[in-house]
Structure formats: C-alpha cells, structure tokens
Amino acid sequence: MTVRPFLRAIVVGVTLLNVILPSPVRSQDDDSKAIKAEVFLKERPINSAPSKARYRPAVKSTQPPALTPPSGMVLAEIGLTIWRYREATGIDKTKELVEEDEGQEWILERIPEGTLLSPGQKIRLSIESLSRTGYLYVISREEYADGSVGAPRLLFPTQKSVDRIKVEPGRLTYIPSATGRFRIKPSESAKPHVGELLTIIVSQKPLIDASQLKPQAIALQPDQMNQWLNQWKTKIAKFEMVGGAGKTMTAAEQTAAKLESPLMSQGDPVPQTIYQLIVKPEDPLLIVLPLRFVR
C-alpha cells in the first residue's frame, strides 16, 4: 500500500472541511477592535490615566459617520446613561434612600439603550455633552402602537432645574434631577401607549425663555417641535460601552451633577451610550431616545 495517496486524501478532506465549515466567529466580548473611550472624551479634563473602557457600534445602528466630516461640518458627541433602580443588597455601595417607599434602599445600575421597561419600574437618566458647552433641553412625547405620537412636553428644564441648564464636557446632568426618578406608567389613552420618545437637544443659545418655565413640565407647540426636528435631526452613529450593562453608579457619578463638584476627568466613569453626529458648527445637537415598554 502506498502512503502518498492516503496523505493526499487527508489534505483534500481537510481542505473541503475548511470550505464547508464556517470560520470561527469572534466573541462579542473580544474588544481587540473596540473603540477606546478616550476617542470620545477628548474635551474632558486630563487629571488621571485614560479610562480603559471600550465601545462597540450598537446593533442595528446607522452607519457611523466618516472620521473626517465634510467641509463645513464637525463631529459632535452626546453621552447618555439610563439608570434602573433595583433593591439594594448588603454588598452594594452608593445606595439611595427613597422616602416614598418607606425607607427602602435602592441601587442604580446601568442598562443598555433599547432595554424594555416594565410598568412600575423607576429610572433616571444622566446626560453629558462630550464635545461642546451649551444649553440642555429634554422633550417627551408619548409613542403609540400605530406609530403616532402625542403632544410634546418640556421635561427639562423646569423652574426647579433651570440653574442646571448649562452643560459641558465632564459635567453630568441628571433627568429629572440628581435625586429624582421617573416611574414607568403607561397612560390610559384610547391608543395603546407603547413608549416615550425623548428628544435631547444641546444648543449653543437658549431656545426657550426662562420666564415661560413652571415648577412642572410645560406643553410645547407641536409646530415648534416639528420645526426643530426638521432643522436639526441628522444621521447618528450609536456606540455602547463593552461590559457596562449592570454596573452600578459610583460615588464620582453621584456627585458629578453638583455645580460645585469637579468635572469628570478622562479617567472617570464614562457614559453607557455615546451618540456621534455630524453637524454644522452653529447647529444644535439633537438625538431622539426611544424608551419602550414591555407589552
């Protein structure tokens, strides 16, 4: 018996297997090609070593903008973290006491953008303008099952929070406030209420006169809202922090909203989700965040 034909058969067999079987798929946890957080944090103060956090493009996001924007345009970023309340355990740090829950202690943990929210759940948002200073506005519209939306309401600022309207890299702004929270409660409207659309705007100039504000959210004119959307809505690339989901709020993040506290540095905790836009230098930044409910 000749050995060479036998070896040739093995080689051919292995070659066929390589063609038929798919090549190994990289694990989603492999961050060798992930984007370093420092790419998005260039405007934060440099007080420590850069963050080791990494980001990946979010699933089903739009195509990322080119690294070099077209002439007359600039890149800009907004950072966002959705914090979900859960009951604290003995090992949790940075607990919060909620009086209305009879002294129950809670912990705030990160959730990815797109997480479905159950009725009764409590959440808080933290927003950071990563690339420019400006004035922050957050507008809410109910979203219905047929795709229509409700009337716009200005959630932020109010008379209570107007002193926190100015934003800058390294400063977290909590919505509704640094101690407040939203409770998920679908409205009892004729149409099934499936979520909320939050429009977040960072403008270099004030958009609403402070004299119009009230202690609670105020209604906005739908025509004004549509005008802003038509003028400033643009393509957005969305990036999620690798391994960030489930991490709890740190003491640095709790205090970063105070006006007298130091700005977050490039080595401090980073946003869970980053939105990158290509805009005209003078245009406001505008993103629409869908908060959808479990049905």
N, C-alpha and C positions, 0 to 999 in steps of 0.2 A: 504493500500500500504506500502511495506517495503522500508526503506530508504537505507539500506546497498547495495542491488543490484544496486541501482541508483548511489551511490557513487563509487562502483566498476567499473561501466561503464565509469564514468568520468575519473577515474585513467587510465583505459585501453586506452581510447581515447587520453588522454594527452601523454601517452607513445608512441602510434602509431604516433602522430604528431611529437614527438621528433625524431623518426626514419626516418620519411618521409621528414621533413623539414631540410635543412642544418643548421648547427650551425652558429652563427653569424661570419662573416668574419672581421678580424681586418682591420681597416683603414690603408691605406698606410702611413698616417700621424702619426700613433701611433709609437712613437720612443722608446717604452719601451724596445725593443730588439735590437735597433740600436747600432752601434759601436761608442764609444766615439772617438772624433778626437784625443785625447791625445795618443791613441794607436799607431797612425801613426806619431806623432810629437815628439817623444822622443829625437830626436837629435837637435831640435830647442832649443835656449836658453830659460831658465825659468826666465822671467822678470815680469810676471804678473800671474793672476789666469788663469787656463787652459781654453781653448776655450770650449764653450757649444755646439759647432757644433756636429752633429751626421752623421754617414754614414750607408748606406744600400748597400748590394751587388747589382750591376747593373742587370737589367733584361737581361736574356739570356747570362749572363757571364759564363765563365768556372767555374768549381768547385774551391772554394777557396783553396789555399794550406793549408797543415796542419800547426797548430800553431807552432809545433816543426819540423823544417826541418830535412831531413835525415842527417846522419853523413857526414860531409864534405861539406855540403851546408848551405846557410844562407838565411834569408829573407831580401828583399830589396824593397823599395818603390820609386815611382816617382809620384809627384803631377802635375796635369795639369788643367788649366782653359782656356776655349775658351771664348773670349770676343767678343760680337757682338756690332757693332756700331748702335745706333739709335739717332734720333734728340733729342737734349736736350730740356727740358721744364723749366719753371721758378723755379720749386721746386728741380730740380736736382743739385747735388753738383759735384765736381771734373770733370768739363766739359773740353772738349778738343776742340781747335780751329783748323780746317783743312783748310789751306790756299787755296788748290786747289778747295774747294767748296765755294769760295767767302765769306769766313768768317763764314760759318755755324758752329754752336757749336754742338758737339756730346757728348753723354754719352756712356760709355762702360758697358754692362750688361752681366752677366754670362748666358751661355746656356749649357745644358747637352751634353755630348759626344753622338753623333748619331743624333743630330738635322740636318735636311736637310737645305742646304744653297742655297739661291736664287741667280741667276746671278746679279751682281752689288753690292751684299752685301759686307760690309767690316768687317773683323775680325782681331783679334790679339790673340796670344797665350801667356800664361805665364807658365813656367816650373820650377819646384823645385825638386832638388834631395833631398829626405827626409831622406835618410839613409847613404849617403856617399858623400865625395868630389870626384871631377873628372872633366873630360873634356866633354863638351856637343857638340853633332852633331845632326843636323836635316836634313834629306834627303827626297826629294819629288819625287814621281813617279806618272804619270797620270794613272788613272784607267779607263778602257773602258768597254762597255756594255757586251762584250763577255768574260770578266774575265781576259783579258790580261792587262799588264801594260807597261808603257813607260820607257824610259831611266832614270836612277837616276841622280838627280841634288842636289848638296850640297847647301841647303838654308842658313845654319848656321854652322860654322862661315864664314864670308867673311873678306876681309881686313878691312872693316869698323867696324866689331864687334869682331875681334879676341881678343881684350882686355877683353871681357866678356865671354870667352870660359870656364873659370873655374867656377864650380858650387859647392854649399854646402848647407846643410840644413839651411833654413831661408833666403836664397837669391833667389829672383825671377829673371828669365831671360825671357825677352820678345822677341818674334819672330814675325815679322822680327826685331823689335827694340822697345825701350821704347816709341817711338813716331811714329813708322811705323805701317803699316797695309797691309793686303792682300785684294785685291778686287777679288771677285769670278767672273771668266771669263772663261767658258769652251773653250777649244781650238777648232779650226775648222779643226780637223783631219778627216781622212777617216772613222775612227771608232767613234761611239758616246762616247764622253768624259763624264763620269758619276761621277767622283770624283777624289780626290787626296789621295794617301797613304803616310802619313808622318811617316818615321821611326826615332824614337828618341833614341839616344844612349848616355849613360853616361859611359865613360871609365876612368879607373884609370891612363891610359897612353895615350898620344896623338896618334891619328890614322892617321892624315894627316899632313904633314909638312906644316908649315905656309907659306913657300915660294911658295907653289902651289896656294894659295888663290888669288882671284881677287876682285875688288870692288863689283862685282855682283856674283850670284850663278855660280858655276862651274859644269861641267859634271863629273860624276864618271864612272869608268868602271863597266859594268853590272856584270862581273865575280867577281869583288871585293865585290860588293853589295850582290850577292848571297852567297858568302863565309861567310860574316858576318851574314846573316840571318840563314844559316845552322848551324853556330857555336853557336850562342847566342840566337836565338829565343826560348822561352820556354813558358810553360803554365802561364797564367796570371789571377789573380783574380782582378776584377774591382769593385770599390765602388764609389757611387755617394752621394754627400752631400745632406742630407734631407733639403728641403726648400731652397736650394741655387740658383736654377734657377731664373733668373730675378733680382737678387741682383746686385747693381751697384758697380763699382770699388771705393774703398775707397782711401783716401789720403795716408794711410800707404802703400797700394799696388802700388800706383803710384810712390812712392819714393823708394820702396824696391829694385828696379833694379839698383839704383846708387851704385857704388862701395864704396863710402864713407858713405853711409847711414847705420844705424844699421841693424842687421839681424832681420828678423821677429821672434817674440817670440811665445811660445806656446799659448799665449792668443790672438794673432793677427789673422786676417782673414786667412782662410785655403783654400786649393785648392778645386775646384769643383769636380774633379775626381781624385781618387787615384788608381794607379796600383801596385799590390803587386806581386812580383816574388820570386821564389826560384832559386837561382843561386849558382855557385861556388864562393868562396870569391874573386878569382882573375879575374873572368869573367866580362865583361861589362854588364850593364843593357840595354836591348833592348825591346822596345814596338813599335807596328805599329798602328798608329791612322788613321782610315778612315774618310775623310771629303767628304761627298757625297752631290751631288747637286740635287735640285728639278728638276724633269724631266717633 
